[in-house]
Amino acid sequence: MDMSASAPTHHLQRPAGRIAYTDHGAGPLVVASPGMGDLRATYDDVVPRLVDAGYRVVVMDLRGHGESDTTFAVHGDEATASDYVALVEHLDAGPAVLLGSSMAASAAVVAAADRPDLVRALVLLDGFLREGASRTRLAAMRVLYRVLLARPWGAAAWSALYGTLVKGPRPARLAAHQAAIRTNLSEPGRLRSFRHLCLQLDHSVVEPRVARVQAPALAVFGLRDPDYADPAAEAAWAREALGARTLELPGVGHYPQLEAPGEVTSAVLDFLTAQPEQPGPDAATRHTGTDDRA
């Protein structure tokens, strides 16, 4: 099911632009976001199962990505954390489970540390809980991103690179998803926004906050994720530093929600079932506030 296309897109007004999101189901709130260079559709194999299990799942695009505005000047983990917080407050149905992939998982940790009152639990899919790259390597990567994400090849180059981060059996919808990413990045302003994100991104803001996180966490790692020198070591660090329950997936790369959605969803549901019940407002009552329905 194409969940990203089956529900209307809503927009949350932020000071510098609008964040796009979709809203599915009813029940305890889960707010999800994809990682950099990705679209809400990355969760299309996960959202229906969570909804069927009785959760309300809201999926937001990153700044400048998908259907969010390209007017933002500030990007990165702290900016995305502020968008998580603003959306949970706007929906008025928290505290929420924050679900994030890659840098959005990093942002979810920041949000949980800064606003523990709004975060019930964390689900982190190949997230960066600390900055693993040296300053020299970060500088080199930023030079690479300037070249990789330049016109006219940037959209095609990132779409191709995205596919190399998938290390397990190729999901049937991967090619279509890559094509959708390429099409989206070809829209005016999107490649520029993505490049700005890559040049600003620094996960060193996450590690100092890890000790302040009160919410329980599930951290999922693909053991063939090329973004880590040693994915198993990152999982061990998440257990030790964050107290996270971990799921390590052999043969899986950077996108477990695409590569192993069944295993991921089963682990998420088991994890959430083990958490204390969280009272909330009537799921049928939706706060609309300043919501700009597109």
Order of alpha helices (4+ residues) and beta strands (2+ residues): alpha-beta-beta-beta-alpha-beta-alpha-beta-alpha-beta-alpha-alpha-alpha-alpha-alpha-beta-alpha-beta-alpha-alpha-beta
